[in-house]
């Protein structure tokens, strides 16, 4: 009997000594999509200071070891520019942008298509875009009118990617203004007012198919309007606010745990499990003449010594035309 008690006590000690981290729904949501993609194109483990805890990484286009580190805390949003050394497993934090926010809805981080040292950040609290560079001070492109949303699109010129930033706004009258900035110049396009303006703006941009404006009404109902060449606006059937446009004209709605993909008319096509697995951007693969979607997975491993935290960062790629292979 004594032997049984000793063995039982030993088993309990063994089991309780095997500590496991608490269940993380974001990590769980990311597992399925990561498995479908197979091995990442790049994966590395790094350490960052304590202030970076619970953040995630969005790489630059020409160097997947540097980019934006996004940290969301209660009523606060911090964007920092980081450079990692995968060999030394260290990270250096450079420029910082701190925002006091009540919601993270509408946050966009756009990697400059031709300059790896520049990121563009948008949020309703900014009322437009802020340019973050490792070499220059922060610069803003905003509106003084009622802010209705912001967005960005990419095209291929034949020699390079061309990015355009958009800001939608409203001033007393019968039209809204959608202003586009192609990094060097700007132009304004005017559209008839929709039946109701979004009370909480999320996204606004245009492509070859038309212009889009999306957000939520005062009661929290998502609404997306579309203006096409022949007129508009038309309210699209999206059940979620838009958060992006793909190069092929499809629409995106990122809810945090899912990335929903719609056709250009707002009909739902499929959903992708995300969580810690985040859509970062598209890039043009000139060798194969196709657009590629880039996803980044940031896993916080554990707290290490010297007040630093360890992270495993994985970068995945898939042709944009094949995104449906990731559907739930």
C-alpha positions in Angstrom: 0.0 0.0 0.0 2.9 2.3 0.9 4.5 1.7 -2.5 1.2 2.6 -4.3 0.9 5.9 -2.4 4.6 6.8 -3.2 4.1 6.0 -6.9 0.8 8.0 -7.0 2.5 11.0 -5.2 5.4 10.8 -7.7 3.0 10.8 -10.6 1.3 13.9 -9.3 4.6 15.8 -8.8 5.6 14.8 -12.4 2.4 16.0 -13.9 2.3 19.3 -12.0 5.9 20.0 -13.0 5.0 19.9 -16.7 3.8 23.6 -17.0 1.9 24.5 -20.1 1.0 28.0 -21.2 -2.6 29.1 -21.1 -4.8 28.4 -24.2 -4.4 31.3 -26.7 -7.2 31.4 -29.3 -5.1 33.6 -31.6 -2.4 30.9 -31.8 -5.0 28.2 -32.2 -6.7 30.0 -35.1 -3.4 30.3 -36.8 -2.4 26.7 -36.8 -4.7 25.4 -39.5 -3.7 28.0 -42.1 0.0 27.7 -41.3 -0.2 23.9 -41.8 -1.9 24.4 -45.2 1.0 26.6 -46.4 3.7 24.2 -45.3 7.2 25.5 -44.5 7.6 29.3 -44.1 9.9 31.1 -46.6 11.7 32.5 -43.5 11.6 31.8 -39.8 13.7 33.1 -37.0 13.7 33.5 -33.2 14.4 36.9 -31.7 14.3 38.8 -28.4 12.8 42.2 -27.8 12.5 44.4 -24.7 9.6 44.0 -22.3 7.8 47.0 -23.8 7.2 45.0 -27.0 5.3 42.2 -25.3 2.1 40.9 -26.9 3.0 42.6 -30.2 3.1 41.3 -33.7 5.3 41.9 -36.8 4.6 43.2 -40.3 7.7 43.0 -42.5 8.9 45.3 -45.2 8.8 44.1 -48.8 12.5 43.9 -49.6 13.7 42.7 -46.2 11.6 40.3 -44.1 13.8 40.9 -41.1 12.7 44.5 -40.6 9.4 46.3 -40.5 6.7 47.4 -38.2 6.0 46.0 -34.7 2.4 46.6 -33.6 1.5 46.6 -29.9 -2.1 46.9 -28.8 -2.8 47.8 -25.1 -5.7 49.2 -23.3 -6.6 52.6 -24.9 -3.2 52.7 -26.5 -1.6 51.7 -29.9 2.1 51.7 -30.5 3.8 51.3 -33.8 7.6 50.9 -33.8 10.1 50.2 -36.6 12.2 47.2 -35.8 15.3 45.6 -37.3 16.1 42.0 -36.5 19.3 40.0 -36.6 18.3 36.4 -37.0 21.8 35.1 -36.4 22.3 37.0 -33.1 18.6 36.6 -32.3 18.3 40.2 -31.4 16.0 43.1 -32.3 16.5 46.9 -32.4 13.6 49.2 -31.9 13.9 52.5 -33.9 11.1 55.0 -34.6 7.9 55.0 -32.5 4.4 56.2 -33.0 2.1 56.2 -30.0 -1.7 56.7 -30.4 -4.3 57.0 -27.7 -7.3 55.1 -29.1 -10.6 53.6 -27.9 -10.7 51.0 -30.7 -8.2 49.3 -33.0 -10.7 49.2 -35.9 -9.4 50.9 -38.9 -5.7 50.3 -38.2 -3.7 49.8 -41.4 0.0 49.4 -41.9 1.2 49.7 -45.5 4.7 48.8 -46.5 6.2 51.2 -49.0 6.5 49.3 -52.3 9.9 50.6 -53.2 11.6 51.8 -49.9 12.2 49.2 -47.2 12.9 52.0 -44.7 9.4 53.5 -44.9 6.0 52.4 -43.5 2.7 54.1 -43.7 0.2 53.9 -40.9 -3.5 54.8 -40.9 -6.1 54.9 -38.1 -9.2 56.9 -37.6 -7.4 58.8 -34.8 -4.9 60.0 -37.4 -7.6 61.0 -39.9 -5.3 59.9 -42.7 -1.8 58.5 -42.9 1.5 59.0 -41.1 4.8 58.2 -42.9 7.3 56.5 -40.6 10.9 56.5 -41.9 14.1 55.3 -40.2 15.9 58.4 -41.6 13.3 61.2 -41.4 10.9 62.6 -38.9 7.3 61.5 -38.9 5.2 63.2 -41.6 1.4 63.3 -41.9 -1.1 63.4 -44.7 -4.5 64.1 -43.2 -7.8 65.9 -43.8 -9.3 68.8 -41.9 -12.8 67.8 -43.0 -14.9 65.0 -41.6 -12.8 61.8 -42.0 -14.6 58.9 -43.6 -11.9 56.3 -44.1 -8.5 55.5 -45.6 -7.0 52.7 -47.7 -4.2 51.7 -50.0 -3.9 49.9 -53.3 -1.0 48.4 -55.4 -0.5 48.1 -59.2 2.3 46.9 -61.3 3.7 49.5 -63.8 5.7 47.0 -65.8 8.9 47.9 -64.0 7.9 48.4 -60.3 5.0 48.4 -57.9 3.0 51.6 -57.6 1.3 52.3 -54.3 -1.5 54.8 -53.8 -2.8 56.0 -50.4 -6.4 57.2 -50.2 -8.3 59.4 -47.8 -12.1 59.9 -47.9 -13.6 63.0 -46.3 -16.8 65.1 -46.3 -17.4 68.8 -46.1 -20.9 70.4 -46.3 -22.3 69.7 -49.7 -23.7 66.9 -51.8 -20.4 65.0 -52.4 -17.7 63.1 -50.6 -14.0 63.6 -51.6 -11.6 60.7 -52.2 -8.1 61.9 -52.4 -5.3 59.7 -53.7 -1.6 60.1 -53.1 0.9 58.1 -55.3 3.8 59.0 -53.0 4.8 62.0 -55.2 1.5 63.7 -56.2 -2.2 63.7 -55.4 -5.6 63.9 -57.1 -9.2 64.3 -55.9 -12.2 62.4 -57.1 -15.8 63.3 -56.1 -18.7 60.9 -55.5 -22.4 61.4 -54.6 -23.3 61.1 -51.0 -24.5 57.7 -49.8 -27.8 57.3 -47.9 -25.9 57.3 -44.5 -22.3 58.2 -43.8 -20.4 55.7 -41.6 -20.3 56.9 -38.0 -17.1 54.8 -37.5 -14.9 54.9 -40.6 -12.8 51.9 -41.5 -11.7 51.8 -45.2 -11.8 53.9 -48.3 -10.0 53.4 -51.6 -10.6 52.9 -55.4 -9.3 50.5 -58.1 -10.1 49.8 -61.7 -13.5 48.6 -60.8 -14.7 51.6 -58.8 -14.5 53.2 -55.4 -15.3 51.7 -52.0 -16.2 53.3 -48.6 -16.8 51.1 -45.6 -17.4 51.4 -41.8 -20.2 51.0 -39.3 -23.3 53.1 -38.7 -24.3 54.6 -35.3 -26.0 51.4 -34.3 -22.8 49.3 -35.1 -24.2 47.9 -38.4 -21.4 47.4 -41.0 -22.0 49.2 -44.3 -20.0 49.2 -47.5 -20.8 51.5 -50.5 -19.5 51.1 -54.0 -19.3 53.7 -56.8 -18.8 52.5 -60.3 -18.1 54.3 -63.6 -21.8 54.6 -64.5 -22.8 55.9 -61.1 -23.7 54.9 -57.6 -23.5 54.6 -54.7 -24.6 51.0 -54.3 -24.7 49.3 -50.9 -22.9 46.0 -51.1 -24.0 42.9 -49.2 -20.9 42.6 -47.0 -21.8 41.6 -43.4 -18.5 43.0 -42.2 -16.6 46.3 -42.7 -14.0 46.2 -45.4 -10.3 46.3 -44.4 -8.5 46.0 -47.7 -8.5 45.5 -51.5 -6.6 42.7 -53.3 -4.8 43.4 -56.6 -7.3 41.3 -58.5 -10.2 43.4 -57.2 -11.4 41.1 -54.4 -12.4 42.7 -51.1 -11.1 41.8 -47.7 -12.6 42.0 -44.2 -10.2 41.1 -41.3 -12.0 40.4 -38.1 -8.9 39.3 -36.1 -9.7 35.6 -36.0 -10.8 35.3 -39.7 -9.9 37.0 -43.0 -13.0 37.1 -45.2 -12.6 37.3 -49.0 -15.4 38.8 -51.2 -15.7 39.3 -54.9 -15.8 42.8 -56.2 -19.6 42.9 -55.9 -19.4 42.1 -52.2 -20.5 38.4 -52.4 -18.7 36.3 -49.8 -16.2 33.8 -51.4 -14.5 32.1 -48.4 -12.8 32.7 -45.0 -9.3 32.1 -43.8 -8.4 31.3 -40.1 -6.0 33.9 -38.9 -5.4 34.9 -35.3 -1.7 35.1 -34.9 -1.4 34.4 -38.7 -1.9 37.8 -40.3 -2.2 39.1 -43.8 0.7 41.5 -44.3 0.6 42.7 -47.9 0.9 41.6 -51.5 4.0 41.8 -53.6 4.5 41.4 -57.3 6.6 38.4 -58.4 8.1 39.7 -61.6 9.8 36.3 -62.4 6.5 34.5 -62.5 4.3 37.5 -63.5 1.9 37.1 -60.6 0.9 38.7 -57.3 1.9 36.9 -54.1 0.1 37.3 -50.7 2.4 37.5 -47.7 1.3 36.3 -44.2 3.3 36.7 -41.0 2.9 34.6 -37.8 4.3 36.1 -34.6 4.3 33.7 -31.6 5.4 35.0 -28.2 7.4 32.1 -26.7 8.3 33.1 -23.2 9.9 35.8 -21.1 13.7 35.5 -21.0 16.4 37.0 -18.8 17.3 40.6 -18.7 13.7 41.8 -19.1 13.4 40.6 -22.6 10.8 38.4 -24.3 11.4 35.8 -27.0 9.4 35.6 -30.2 9.2 33.1 -33.1 8.5 35.0 -36.4 7.4 33.0 -39.5 6.9 34.5 -43.0 4.7 32.6 -45.5 3.8 33.3 -49.1 1.1 32.0 -51.5 0.0 33.2 -54.9 -2.9 35.5 -54.5 -4.8 33.5 -57.1 -4.5 30.5 -54.8 -5.8 32.0 -51.6 -8.9 29.8 -51.7 -6.6 26.9 -50.8 -6.5 28.4 -47.3 -10.3 28.5 -46.9 -11.9 27.0 -43.8 
